[in-house]
Amino acid sequence: MTVRRVVPNIQSESVEESREFYGLLGFEEVMNHGWIMTLASRSNPAAQASFMSSDRTAPVIPDMSVEVEDVDAAYAAMRESGAEIVHPLQDEEWGVRRFFVRDPNGRVVNVLGHR
């Protein structure tokens, strides 16, 4: 399994303030869908954090996102292991294929791949 990036997801109603605060540390906005905004480091674009007020198509806000090379293989592995699937595998209109799974600590992980 190849991991491309890991992004913490922070539940927030203070998106503008978060952009300004993390901007002081060298982050800039790289994506904003209104309900989720992602900031990335100017010097290291793989260093990212997302701020979410809700999730547009899922019942919960995930604690972190893990982008993998093959999301279908990751989904099959998680189902086979008996892990709790919180949100089923599906294609999203913003260009990702994803599912949510609960880790052993009770945290919800958004596992995704770009289409």
N, C-alpha and C positions, 0 to 999 in steps of 0.2 A: 504494500500500500504506500503510495507516494503522497505526502502532505505538501501542499503548496504554500499555505500560510495559516496562521492562527490569529484570530481577532477577538479581543474581549468585547462583549456587548454590555453597555451600561444603560440601565433603565433611567430615563431622564425626561424631565419636563423643562429643563433649562438648556436647550440646544444652543441658542445664541451665546449664552454665557459660557458654555463649554467650549464652543469654537474660539471665543476670545481667550479664555484661560489656557487651553492647550496650544493655542497659537503662540503664546509667550514661550512655550517649550519647543517651538519649531514645527508644530503640526499645521497642516492646511487641509481645507475641505477638498475631498476628491469625489464624493458622491453625496447626494441629498435627494431623497424621495419624499420629503415632508415628514414621514413617520420614522425614518432612519437616516442618520447622517454619519458618514465615515470620514475620519481625519487620518492623514498619513504624514509621516515625517518627510520633510523636504530633502533631507540628506540620505534617508534610508526608506524608500517608499514601501517596503514590506512591513515596516513598523507602523501598525494601524490600531485604531480604536473606533468602535461604533457607538453611537448614542441613539437610543430608541425610546419613543414615547409609547409605541404599541408595535404589533406585528400585523401587517396588512392581511395576511391569509392564514395565520396560525393562532392557536388559542392562548399561547404564552409568549413572553419575550425570552429568547434563549440567553443563557449566561455567556456563551462564547460561540464563535463560528470557526469551523475547520474546513478549509477548502482542500479537497482531495483531487487527485488526477482522475479517478474512476468512482463517481458517486454511486453508480449502480452496484459495483462490487462491494463498496462499503456498506450499502444498505443490506445486501445479501448476507454479508458477514455478521452484521448486527442482529438481523432477524434469526440467523442460524444459532447465534450465541444465546438467544433468549432475552436479549436486552429489551427494555421497554421502549417501544416506538411511540413518541409523543405526538408526532405529526407525520403523516405518511409521505412517501416519496412522490414528488410532483414537480412539474415544470412551472416556473413562475414567469409572469409577463415581463419582468425586468431582466430576463436572460440567464437565470440560474435554474438548476435542477437541484432540489434539496429535500431533506427530511430532518426531523428532530428526534434525538434519542436521549434518554436519561442515563447519566453516568452513575457509577457506584456510590458517589457522594450526594446524589440527588440533584445534581446540576443538569440543566438542559443544554445539549449541544446541537447546534445547527450544522449539519454536515452538508456541504454543497460542492457543486462543480459548475463552472460556466459552460453554457452551451455554445 
